[in-house]
């Protein structure tokens, strides 16, 4: 009986170890951003390392999410994208919705959305398996990350401090990404490196 107890106890420890080993730690500001490989909406294979030497912004998106829709319908997200790309920043919009769930689109659908919304990302990356999203612990749409030219994560959180799914963007809104772009351009350390992300949950598959 005693031997059986230790066998069961030992098996439970093994399962616990395997479970903990499979759980990825959330990336933290000041550390290297998780590397990834993905396919964009035009079928191009991309690696994060392809953009070493440039600032990279990651935007988790879901066109059916009302929080995302607000930023696009008001032109706010496009304003962010155009400012970033005009300054040589790489903007990657990432869709981690699983097939059959809210926000899922294929490459053609993603390109139609980009055109219809007059969006200006450098690439739209399709992540239906959720592998990239889970590696960054992306929780909401939008959920924003900034990676510096050396591959270090320097910001993660919300796009701003106004967690609302309707209405215009108020003038007193703290625009974390726009502020960060200005500070990066000036060679300054970011005043705000983390914030609370808000929006719809990322629609990962089971």
C-alpha positions as CSV (number, residue, x, y, z in Angstrom):
1,X,0.0,0.0,0.0
2,X,2.8,2.3,0.9
3,X,4.6,1.6,-2.4
4,X,1.4,2.3,-4.3
5,X,1.1,5.7,-2.6
6,X,4.6,6.7,-3.6
7,X,4.0,5.5,-7.1
8,X,0.9,7.6,-7.4
9,X,2.5,10.6,-5.7
10,X,5.5,10.3,-8.1
11,X,3.3,10.2,-11.1
12,X,1.4,13.3,-10.0
13,X,4.7,15.1,-9.6
14,X,5.7,14.1,-13.1
15,X,2.4,15.4,-14.5
16,X,2.7,18.6,-12.5
17,X,6.3,19.1,-13.9
18,X,5.1,18.5,-17.5
19,X,2.2,20.9,-17.0
20,X,4.4,23.7,-15.6
21,X,7.0,23.1,-18.3
22,X,4.4,23.6,-21.0
23,X,3.2,27.0,-19.5
24,X,5.1,29.9,-21.0
25,X,6.0,32.8,-18.8
26,X,4.5,36.1,-19.8
27,X,7.2,38.3,-21.5
28,X,8.3,41.2,-19.3
29,X,9.5,44.7,-20.2
30,X,13.2,44.9,-20.2
31,X,13.7,41.4,-21.4
32,X,14.1,40.0,-24.9
33,X,10.8,39.8,-26.8
34,X,9.7,36.3,-27.7
35,X,10.9,35.3,-31.2
36,X,8.3,34.0,-33.6
37,X,7.7,33.0,-37.2
38,X,4.4,33.7,-38.9
39,X,2.7,33.9,-42.3
40,X,1.3,37.3,-43.3
41,X,-1.9,38.0,-45.2
42,X,0.0,37.8,-48.5
43,X,1.5,34.4,-47.7
44,X,4.9,35.7,-46.9
45,X,6.9,33.9,-44.1
46,X,8.2,36.4,-41.6
47,X,10.5,36.2,-38.5
48,X,10.7,38.8,-35.8
49,X,14.4,38.7,-36.3
50,X,13.9,40.0,-39.9
51,X,13.2,43.4,-38.3
52,X,16.2,43.6,-36.0
53,X,17.6,47.2,-36.1
54,X,14.1,48.6,-36.2
55,X,11.4,49.4,-33.6
56,X,8.5,47.0,-33.9
57,X,5.0,47.5,-32.7
58,X,2.6,44.5,-32.3
59,X,-1.1,45.1,-32.4
60,X,-3.5,42.2,-31.5
61,X,-6.7,42.8,-33.5
62,X,-10.1,41.4,-34.1
63,X,-12.3,43.4,-36.5
64,X,-15.5,42.2,-34.8
65,X,-14.5,43.4,-31.4
66,X,-16.3,46.7,-30.6
67,X,-13.2,48.1,-28.9
68,X,-11.1,47.5,-32.0
69,X,-13.9,48.8,-34.2
70,X,-14.0,52.1,-32.3
71,X,-10.3,52.7,-32.9
72,X,-10.7,52.0,-36.6
73,X,-14.0,53.7,-37.2
74,X,-12.7,56.9,-35.5
75,X,-9.4,56.7,-37.6
76,X,-7.4,56.5,-34.3
77,X,-5.6,53.2,-35.1
78,X,-4.8,54.3,-38.6
79,X,-3.3,57.6,-37.2
80,X,-1.1,55.4,-34.9
81,X,-0.1,53.2,-37.8
82,X,0.7,56.0,-40.2
83,X,2.8,57.9,-37.6
84,X,4.7,54.8,-36.8
85,X,5.5,53.6,-40.3
86,X,6.3,57.1,-41.5
87,X,9.1,57.1,-38.8
88,X,10.5,53.7,-40.0
89,X,8.7,51.7,-37.3
90,X,7.5,48.2,-38.3
91,X,3.8,47.7,-37.4
92,X,2.6,44.1,-37.3
93,X,-1.2,43.6,-36.8
94,X,-1.7,40.1,-35.5
95,X,-5.0,38.1,-35.7
96,X,-5.0,35.2,-33.3
97,X,-8.7,34.3,-33.6
98,X,-9.1,30.6,-34.2
99,X,-11.1,29.3,-37.2
100,X,-14.9,29.5,-36.5
101,X,-14.5,32.1,-33.8
102,X,-15.1,35.9,-33.7
103,X,-12.5,37.8,-35.7
104,X,-11.1,34.9,-37.8
105,X,-10.2,35.8,-41.4
106,X,-8.0,34.2,-44.0
107,X,-5.4,36.2,-45.9
108,X,-7.8,37.5,-48.5
109,X,-10.2,38.6,-45.8
110,X,-7.5,40.4,-43.9
111,X,-6.4,42.2,-47.0
112,X,-10.0,43.3,-47.7
113,X,-10.2,44.7,-44.1
114,X,-7.0,46.6,-44.5
115,X,-8.2,48.2,-47.7
116,X,-11.7,48.9,-46.5
117,X,-10.5,50.6,-43.3
118,X,-7.6,52.4,-45.0
119,X,-5.3,50.8,-42.5
120,X,-1.6,51.1,-42.7
121,X,0.2,48.2,-41.0
122,X,3.5,46.9,-42.4
123,X,2.1,43.4,-42.3
124,X,-0.9,41.6,-41.0
125,X,0.1,38.3,-39.5
126,X,-2.3,35.4,-39.3
127,X,-2.0,33.4,-36.1
128,X,-5.0,31.0,-36.1
129,X,-3.2,28.5,-33.9
130,X,-2.7,31.1,-31.3
131,X,1.0,30.2,-30.9
132,X,2.3,33.8,-31.3
133,X,-0.5,35.2,-29.1
134,X,0.1,32.8,-26.4
135,X,3.9,33.3,-26.5
136,X,3.2,37.0,-25.7
137,X,0.3,36.3,-23.3
138,X,-1.8,38.6,-25.5
139,X,-5.2,38.8,-23.7
140,X,-7.2,41.5,-25.4
141,X,-7.9,43.2,-28.7
142,X,-6.3,45.5,-28.9
143,X,-3.2,44.5,-26.9
144,X,-0.1,46.5,-27.8
145,X,3.6,45.7,-27.5
146,X,6.7,47.7,-28.5
147,X,10.0,46.1,-29.2
148,X,13.1,48.2,-29.6
149,X,15.8,47.9,-32.3
150,X,17.8,45.4,-30.2
151,X,14.9,43.1,-29.7
152,X,14.0,44.1,-26.2
153,X,10.4,44.5,-25.1
154,X,10.0,48.1,-23.9
155,X,6.2,48.4,-23.7
156,X,3.2,46.2,-23.2
157,X,-0.4,47.1,-22.4
158,X,-3.3,49.2,-23.7
159,X,-3.2,51.6,-26.6
160,X,-4.4,54.4,-24.2
161,X,-6.1,55.0,-20.9
162,X,-9.7,55.1,-22.2
163,X,-11.2,51.6,-22.0
164,X,-14.3,52.4,-23.9
165,X,-16.0,50.6,-26.9
166,X,-17.9,53.6,-28.2
167,X,-17.5,57.3,-28.9
168,X,-14.7,59.6,-30.1
169,X,-11.2,59.7,-28.7
170,X,-11.2,62.5,-26.2
171,X,-8.5,65.1,-26.4
172,X,-7.4,64.4,-22.8
173,X,-6.8,60.7,-23.6
174,X,-3.3,59.5,-22.6
175,X,-2.2,57.9,-25.9
176,X,0.5,55.5,-24.7
177,X,1.7,54.4,-28.1
178,X,1.9,57.9,-29.7
179,X,3.7,59.2,-26.6
180,X,6.1,56.2,-26.8
181,X,6.8,56.9,-30.5
182,X,7.7,60.5,-29.6
183,X,10.0,59.4,-26.8
184,X,11.7,56.8,-29.0
185,X,12.3,59.3,-31.7
186,X,13.9,61.7,-29.1
187,X,16.1,58.9,-27.8
188,X,14.4,59.0,-24.4
189,X,13.4,56.1,-22.1
190,X,9.7,55.5,-22.1
191,X,7.8,57.3,-19.4
192,X,5.1,54.6,-19.5
193,X,6.4,51.0,-20.1
194,X,3.3,49.0,-18.9
195,X,-0.4,49.6,-18.6
196,X,-3.6,47.7,-18.3
197,X,-4.7,46.3,-21.7
198,X,-8.4,46.4,-22.4
199,X,-10.9,45.2,-25.0
200,X,-12.4,41.9,-26.0
201,X,-10.6,38.6,-25.0
202,X,-8.4,37.1,-27.7
203,X,-10.5,34.3,-29.3
204,X,-8.0,31.4,-29.0
205,X,-9.0,27.9,-29.9
206,X,-9.4,25.2,-27.3
